[in-house]
């Protein structure tokens, strides 16, 4: 089994995180942070709205 901790140089997410709850996002952000190498990048290309009615 591959250990993913400190494994990636880049994680890219596009138009997916807005589907998750705040609690789910926090868990995902932690997992992403833990799998990034030192000085790696997380690029999140997603929409952000003030409230659900806006988006």
PDB file of N, CA, C and O in Angstrom:
ATOM      1  N   UNK A   1       0.836  -1.180   0.000  1.00  0.00           N
ATOM      2  CA  UNK A   1       0.000   0.000   0.000  1.00  0.00           C
ATOM      3  C   UNK A   1       0.884   1.247   0.000  1.00  0.00           C
ATOM      4  O   UNK A   1       1.864   1.321   0.740  1.00  0.00           O
ATOM      5  N   UNK A   2       0.533   2.211  -0.826  1.00  0.00           N
ATOM      6  CA  UNK A   2       1.298   3.449  -0.929  1.00  0.00           C
ATOM      7  C   UNK A   2       0.909   4.386   0.202  1.00  0.00           C
ATOM      8  O   UNK A   2      -0.274   4.614   0.456  1.00  0.00           O
ATOM      9  N   UNK A   3       1.919   4.929   0.881  1.00  0.00           N
ATOM     10  CA  UNK A   3       1.680   5.923   1.921  1.00  0.00           C
ATOM     11  C   UNK A   3       1.589   7.293   1.244  1.00  0.00           C
ATOM     12  O   UNK A   3       2.542   7.735   0.604  1.00  0.00           O
ATOM     13  N   UNK A   4       0.448   7.959   1.386  1.00  0.00           N
ATOM     14  CA  UNK A   4       0.221   9.225   0.691  1.00  0.00           C
ATOM     15  C   UNK A   4       0.643  10.445   1.486  1.00  0.00           C
ATOM     16  O   UNK A   4       0.617  11.555   0.954  1.00  0.00           O
ATOM     17  N   UNK A   5       1.027  10.279   2.730  1.00  0.00           N
ATOM     18  CA  UNK A   5       1.474  11.415   3.523  1.00  0.00           C
ATOM     19  C   UNK A   5       2.756  11.970   2.920  1.00  0.00           C
ATOM     20  O   UNK A   5       3.698  11.222   2.656  1.00  0.00           O
ATOM     21  N   UNK A   6       2.795  13.289   2.701  1.00  0.00           N
ATOM     22  CA  UNK A   6       3.951  13.957   2.089  1.00  0.00           C
ATOM     23  C   UNK A   6       4.288  13.366   0.724  1.00  0.00           C
ATOM     24  O   UNK A   6       5.460  13.156   0.415  1.00  0.00           O
ATOM     25  N   UNK A   7       3.296  13.103  -0.076  1.00  0.00           N
ATOM     26  CA  UNK A   7       3.487  12.372  -1.324  1.00  0.00           C
ATOM     27  C   UNK A   7       3.397  13.255  -2.573  1.00  0.00           C
ATOM     28  O   UNK A   7       4.120  13.022  -3.542  1.00  0.00           O
ATOM     29  N   UNK A   8       2.532  14.252  -2.564  1.00  0.00           N
ATOM     30  CA  UNK A   8       2.254  15.015  -3.777  1.00  0.00           C
ATOM     31  C   UNK A   8       2.919  16.385  -3.781  1.00  0.00           C
ATOM     32  O   UNK A   8       3.062  17.027  -2.740  1.00  0.00           O
ATOM     33  N   UNK A   9       3.322  16.818  -4.964  1.00  0.00           N
ATOM     34  CA  UNK A   9       3.846  18.166  -5.177  1.00  0.00           C
ATOM     35  C   UNK A   9       2.716  19.149  -5.455  1.00  0.00           C
ATOM     36  O   UNK A   9       2.849  20.348  -5.210  1.00  0.00           O
ATOM     37  N   UNK A  10       1.611  18.634  -5.964  1.00  0.00           N
ATOM     38  CA  UNK A  10       0.486  19.477  -6.358  1.00  0.00           C
ATOM     39  C   UNK A  10      -0.813  18.696  -6.203  1.00  0.00           C
ATOM     40  O   UNK A  10      -0.908  17.530  -6.586  1.00  0.00           O
ATOM     41  N   UNK A  11      -1.810  19.366  -5.632  1.00  0.00           N
ATOM     42  CA  UNK A  11      -3.182  18.851  -5.630  1.00  0.00           C
ATOM     43  C   UNK A  11      -4.036  19.936  -6.262  1.00  0.00           C
ATOM     44  O   UNK A  11      -3.997  21.092  -5.841  1.00  0.00           O
ATOM     45  N   UNK A  12      -4.806  19.560  -7.275  1.00  0.00           N
ATOM     46  CA  UNK A  12      -5.643  20.493  -8.014  1.00  0.00           C
ATOM     47  C   UNK A  12      -7.100  20.066  -7.894  1.00  0.00           C
ATOM     48  O   UNK A  12      -7.439  18.913  -8.161  1.00  0.00           O
ATOM     49  N   UNK A  13      -7.950  20.990  -7.494  1.00  0.00           N
ATOM     50  CA  UNK A  13      -9.384  20.732  -7.389  1.00  0.00           C
ATOM     51  C   UNK A  13     -10.119  21.807  -8.170  1.00  0.00           C
ATOM     52  O   UNK A  13      -9.860  22.997  -7.987  1.00  0.00           O
ATOM     53  N   UNK A  14     -11.029  21.398  -9.035  1.00  0.00           N
ATOM     54  CA  UNK A  14     -11.797  22.373  -9.796  1.00  0.00           C
ATOM     55  C   UNK A  14     -13.287  22.067  -9.699  1.00  0.00           C
ATOM     56  O   UNK A  14     -13.736  20.970 -10.031  1.00  0.00           O
ATOM     57  N   UNK A  15     -14.025  23.040  -9.247  1.00  0.00           N
ATOM     58  CA  UNK A  15     -15.479  23.012  -9.186  1.00  0.00           C
ATOM     59  C   UNK A  15     -16.043  21.757  -8.515  1.00  0.00           C
ATOM     60  O   UNK A  15     -16.954  21.118  -9.041  1.00  0.00           O
ATOM     61  N   UNK A  16     -15.495  21.415  -7.356  1.00  0.00           N
ATOM     62  CA  UNK A  16     -16.012  20.250  -6.631  1.00  0.00           C
ATOM     63  C   UNK A  16     -16.297  20.540  -5.160  1.00  0.00           C
ATOM     64  O   UNK A  16     -17.234  19.966  -4.604  1.00  0.00           O
ATOM     65  N   UNK A  17     -15.536  21.397  -4.521  1.00  0.00           N
ATOM     66  CA  UNK A  17     -15.671  21.600  -3.077  1.00  0.00           C
ATOM     67  C   UNK A  17     -16.979  22.274  -2.681  1.00  0.00           C
ATOM     68  O   UNK A  17     -17.431  22.102  -1.549  1.00  0.00           O
ATOM     69  N   UNK A  18     -17.591  23.025  -3.568  1.00  0.00           N
ATOM     70  CA  UNK A  18     -18.838  23.706  -3.205  1.00  0.00           C
ATOM     71  C   UNK A  18     -19.991  22.725  -2.973  1.00  0.00           C
ATOM     72  O   UNK A  18     -21.043  23.122  -2.472  1.00  0.00           O
ATOM     73  N   UNK A  19     -19.809  21.469  -3.324  1.00  0.00           N
ATOM     74  CA  UNK A  19     -20.838  20.451  -3.105  1.00  0.00           C
ATOM     75  C   UNK A  19     -20.835  19.900  -1.676  1.00  0.00           C
ATOM     76  O   UNK A  19     -21.775  19.216  -1.272  1.00  0.00           O
ATOM     77  N   UNK A  20     -19.778  20.197  -0.912  1.00  0.00           N
ATOM     78  CA  UNK A  20     -19.603  19.609   0.413  1.00  0.00           C
ATOM     79  C   UNK A  20     -20.016  20.571   1.523  1.00  0.00           C
ATOM     80  O   UNK A  20     -20.040  21.787   1.335  1.00  0.00           O
ATOM     81  N   UNK A  21     -20.336  20.004   2.673  1.00  0.00           N
ATOM     82  CA  UNK A  21     -20.634  20.811   3.855  1.00  0.00           C
ATOM     83  C   UNK A  21     -19.331  21.370   4.418  1.00  0.00           C
ATOM     84  O   UNK A  21     -18.246  20.928   4.039  1.00  0.00           O
ATOM     85  N   UNK A  22     -19.439  22.336   5.315  1.00  0.00           N
ATOM     86  CA  UNK A  22     -18.250  22.911   5.952  1.00  0.00           C
ATOM     87  C   UNK A  22     -17.452  21.819   6.666  1.00  0.00           C
ATOM     88  O   UNK A  22     -16.226  21.787   6.562  1.00  0.00           O
ATOM     89  N   UNK A  23     -18.123  20.936   7.381  1.00  0.00           N
ATOM     90  CA  UNK A  23     -17.435  19.864   8.114  1.00  0.00           C
ATOM     91  C   UNK A  23     -16.704  18.928   7.151  1.00  0.00           C
ATOM     92  O   UNK A  23     -15.579  18.513   7.430  1.00  0.00           O
ATOM     93  N   UNK A  24     -17.324  18.595   6.035  1.00  0.00           N
ATOM     94  CA  UNK A  24     -16.676  17.738   5.049  1.00  0.00           C
ATOM     95  C   UNK A  24     -15.466  18.429   4.423  1.00  0.00           C
ATOM     96  O   UNK A  24     -14.436  17.803   4.174  1.00  0.00           O
ATOM     97  N   UNK A  25     -15.612  19.732   4.173  1.00  0.00           N
ATOM     98  CA  UNK A  25     -14.495  20.490   3.601  1.00  0.00           C
ATOM     99  C   UNK A  25     -13.306  20.496   4.543  1.00  0.00           C
ATOM    100  O   UNK A  25     -12.170  20.317   4.106  1.00  0.00           O
ATOM    101  N   UNK A  26     -13.549  20.699   5.821  1.00  0.00           N
ATOM    102  CA  UNK A  26     -12.457  20.722   6.799  1.00  0.00           C
ATOM    103  C   UNK A  26     -11.714  19.386   6.773  1.00  0.00           C
ATOM    104  O   UNK A  26     -10.483  19.366   6.790  1.00  0.00           O
ATOM    105  N   UNK A  27     -12.438  18.282   6.732  1.00  0.00           N
ATOM    106  CA  UNK A  27     -11.805  16.964   6.677  1.00  0.00           C
ATOM    107  C   UNK A  27     -10.985  16.798   5.391  1.00  0.00           C
ATOM    108  O   UNK A  27      -9.869  16.281   5.420  1.00  0.00           O
ATOM    109  N   UNK A  28     -11.548  17.238   4.278  1.00  0.00           N
ATOM    110  CA  UNK A  28     -10.834  17.133   3.006  1.00  0.00           C
ATOM    111  C   UNK A  28      -9.580  18.008   2.984  1.00  0.00           C
ATOM    112  O   UNK A  28      -8.525  17.577   2.520  1.00  0.00           O
ATOM    113  N   UNK A  29      -9.703  19.245   3.490  1.00  0.00           N
ATOM    114  CA  UNK A  29      -8.536  20.129   3.530  1.00  0.00           C
ATOM    115  C   UNK A  29      -7.423  19.533   4.382  1.00  0.00           C
ATOM    116  O   UNK A  29      -6.249  19.640   4.027  1.00  0.00           O
ATOM    117  N   UNK A  30      -7.773  18.910   5.495  1.00  0.00           N
ATOM    118  CA  UNK A  30      -6.760  18.263   6.341  1.00  0.00           C
ATOM    119  C   UNK A  30      -6.067  17.122   5.602  1.00  0.00           C
ATOM    120  O   UNK A  30      -4.844  16.992   5.656  1.00  0.00           O
ATOM    121  N   UNK A  31      -6.850  16.304   4.917  1.00  0.00           N
ATOM    122  CA  UNK A  31      -6.274  15.187   4.159  1.00  0.00           C
ATOM    123  C   UNK A  31      -5.360  15.695   3.055  1.00  0.00           C
ATOM    124  O   UNK A  31      -4.274  15.157   2.837  1.00  0.00           O
ATOM    125  N   UNK A  32      -5.807  16.734   2.360  1.00  0.00           N
ATOM    126  CA  UNK A  32      -4.981  17.310   1.297  1.00  0.00           C
ATOM    127  C   UNK A  32      -3.693  17.872   1.886  1.00  0.00           C
ATOM    128  O   UNK A  32      -2.611  17.620   1.357  1.00  0.00           O
ATOM    129  N   UNK A  33      -3.796  18.626   2.969  1.00  0.00           N
ATOM    130  CA  UNK A  33      -2.611  19.202   3.610  1.00  0.00           C
ATOM    131  C   UNK A  33      -1.616  18.106   3.990  1.00  0.00           C
ATOM    132  O   UNK A  33      -0.415  18.253   3.765  1.00  0.00           O
ATOM    133  N   UNK A  34      -2.103  17.027   4.556  1.00  0.00           N
ATOM    134  CA  UNK A  34      -1.225  15.947   5.007  1.00  0.00           C
ATOM    135  C   UNK A  34      -0.564  15.190   3.864  1.00  0.00           C
ATOM    136  O   UNK A  34       0.502  14.605   4.054  1.00  0.00           O
ATOM    137  N   UNK A  35      -1.167  15.187   2.692  1.00  0.00           N
ATOM    138  CA  UNK A  35      -0.563  14.439   1.592  1.00  0.00           C
ATOM    139  C   UNK A  35       0.386  15.295   0.752  1.00  0.00           C
ATOM    140  O   UNK A  35       1.053  14.779  -0.145  1.00  0.00           O
ATOM    141  N   UNK A  36       0.451  16.600   1.034  1.00  0.00           N
ATOM    142  CA  UNK A  36       1.364  17.473   0.292  1.00  0.00           C
ATOM    143  C   UNK A  36       2.789  17.406   0.837  1.00  0.00           C
ATOM    144  O   UNK A  36       3.009  17.348   2.047  1.00  0.00           O
ATOM    145  N   UNK A  37       3.742  17.415  -0.082  1.00  0.00           N
ATOM    146  CA  UNK A  37       5.146  17.535   0.310  1.00  0.00           C
ATOM    147  C   UNK A  37       5.387  18.949   0.831  1.00  0.00           C
ATOM    148  O   UNK A  37       4.556  19.839   0.653  1.00  0.00           O
ATOM    149  N   UNK A  38       6.523  19.138   1.469  1.00  0.00           N
ATOM    150  CA  UNK A  38       6.902  20.475   1.912  1.00  0.00           C
ATOM    151  C   UNK A  38       7.067  21.360   0.678  1.00  0.00           C
ATOM    152  O   UNK A  38       7.642  20.928  -0.321  1.00  0.00           O
ATOM    153  N   UNK A  39       6.574  22.577   0.738  1.00  0.00           N
ATOM    154  CA  UNK A  39       6.626  23.556  -0.358  1.00  0.00           C
ATOM    155  C   UNK A  39       5.804  23.137  -1.574  1.00  0.00           C
ATOM    156  O   UNK A  39       6.060  23.608  -2.682  1.00  0.00           O
ATOM    157  N   UNK A  40       4.825  22.263  -1.380  1.00  0.00           N
ATOM    158  CA  UNK A  40       3.942  21.854  -2.473  1.00  0.00           C
ATOM    159  C   UNK A  40       2.767  22.822  -2.571  1.00  0.00           C
ATOM    160  O   UNK A  40       2.654  23.755  -1.776  1.00  0.00           O
ATOM    161  N   UNK A  41       1.899  22.596  -3.543  1.00  0.00           N
ATOM    162  CA  UNK A  41       0.792  23.506  -3.804  1.00  0.00           C
ATOM    163  C   UNK A  41      -0.550  22.781  -3.782  1.00  0.00           C
ATOM    164  O   UNK A  41      -0.673  21.636  -4.218  1.00  0.00           O
ATOM    165  N   UNK A  42      -1.546  23.485  -3.261  1.00  0.00           N
ATOM    166  CA  UNK A  42      -2.940  23.081  -3.396  1.00  0.00           C
ATOM    167  C   UNK A  42      -3.643  24.216  -4.121  1.00  0.00           C
ATOM    168  O   UNK A  42      -3.689  25.343  -3.629  1.00  0.00           O
ATOM    169  N   UNK A  43      -4.185  23.916  -5.285  1.00  0.00           N
ATOM    170  CA  UNK A  43      -4.901  24.904  -6.076  1.00  0.00           C
ATOM    171  C   UNK A  43      -6.367  24.514  -6.080  1.00  0.00           C
ATOM    172  O   UNK A  43      -6.739  23.429  -6.525  1.00  0.00           O
ATOM    173  N   UNK A  44      -7.192  25.423  -5.573  1.00  0.00           N
ATOM    174  CA  UNK A  44      -8.621  25.176  -5.494  1.00  0.00           C
ATOM    175  C   UNK A  44      -9.340  26.174  -6.390  1.00  0.00           C
ATOM    176  O   UNK A  44      -9.483  27.344  -6.035  1.00  0.00           O
ATOM    177  N   UNK A  45      -9.789  25.715  -7.542  1.00  0.00           N
ATOM    178  CA  UNK A  45     -10.543  26.560  -8.471  1.00  0.00           C
ATOM    179  C   UNK A  45     -12.019  26.260  -8.315  1.00  0.00           C
ATOM    180  O   UNK A  45     -12.545  25.364  -8.975  1.00  0.00           O
ATOM    181  N   UNK A  46     -12.681  26.989  -7.463  1.00  0.00           N
ATOM    182  CA  UNK A  46     -14.076  26.705  -7.165  1.00  0.00           C
ATOM    183  C   UNK A  46     -14.841  28.006  -6.973  1.00  0.00           C
ATOM    184  O   UNK A  46     -14.250  29.084  -6.902  1.00  0.00           O
ATOM    185  N   UNK A  47     -16.136  27.894  -6.891  1.00  0.00           N
ATOM    186  CA  UNK A  47     -16.978  29.060  -6.664  1.00  0.00           C
ATOM    187  C   UNK A  47     -17.154  29.290  -5.166  1.00  0.00           C
ATOM    188  O   UNK A  47     -17.163  28.348  -4.373  1.00  0.00           O
ATOM    189  N   UNK A  48     -17.292  30.543  -4.802  1.00  0.00           N
ATOM    190  CA  UNK A  48     -17.560  30.907  -3.414  1.00  0.00           C
ATOM    191  C   UNK A  48     -18.700  31.909  -3.436  1.00  0.00           C
ATOM    192  O   UNK A  48     -18.655  32.909  -4.152  1.00  0.00           O
ATOM    193  N   UNK A  49     -19.722  31.624  -2.640  1.00  0.00           N
ATOM    194  CA  UNK A  49     -20.877  32.512  -2.581  1.00  0.00           C
ATOM    195  C   UNK A  49     -21.173  32.888  -1.143  1.00  0.00           C
ATOM    196  O   UNK A  49     -20.851  32.154  -0.208  1.00  0.00           O
ATOM    197  N   UNK A  50     -21.785  34.028  -0.988  1.00  0.00           N
ATOM    198  CA  UNK A  50     -22.173  34.510   0.344  1.00  0.00           C
ATOM    199  C   UNK A  50     -23.177  33.566   0.986  1.00  0.00           C
ATOM    200  O   UNK A  50     -23.093  33.293   2.184  1.00  0.00           O
ATOM    201  N   UNK A  51     -24.123  33.066   0.205  1.00  0.00           N
ATOM    202  CA  UNK A  51     -25.146  32.146   0.718  1.00  0.00           C
ATOM    203  C   UNK A  51     -25.628  31.261  -0.429  1.00  0.00           C
ATOM    204  O   UNK A  51     -25.263  31.492  -1.581  1.00  0.00           O
ATOM    205  N   UNK A  52     -26.436  30.260  -0.129  1.00  0.00           N
ATOM    206  CA  UNK A  52     -26.891  29.319  -1.148  1.00  0.00           C
ATOM    207  C   UNK A  52     -27.768  29.978  -2.196  1.00  0.00           C
ATOM    208  O   UNK A  52     -27.772  29.542  -3.347  1.00  0.00           O
ATOM    209  N   UNK A  53     -28.508  31.012  -1.836  1.00  0.00           N
ATOM    210  CA  UNK A  53     -29.367  31.694  -2.785  1.00  0.00           C
ATOM    211  C   UNK A  53     -28.561  32.421  -3.856  1.00  0.00           C
ATOM    212  O   UNK A  53     -29.009  32.550  -4.995  1.00  0.00           O
ATOM    213  N   UNK A  54     -27.356  32.901  -3.485  1.00  0.00           N
ATOM    214  CA  UNK A  54     -26.506  33.625  -4.422  1.00  0.00           C
ATOM    215  C   UNK A  54     -25.946  32.690  -5.482  1.00  0.00           C
ATOM    216  O   UNK A  54     -25.878  33.041  -6.660  1.00  0.00           O
ATOM    217  N   UNK A  55     -25.540  31.478  -5.048  1.00  0.00           N
ATOM    218  CA  UNK A  55     -24.857  30.574  -5.945  1.00  0.00           C
ATOM    219  C   UNK A  55     -25.761  29.662  -6.652  1.00  0.00           C
ATOM    220  O   UNK A  55     -25.309  28.839  -7.448  1.00  0.00           O
TER     221      UNK A  55
END
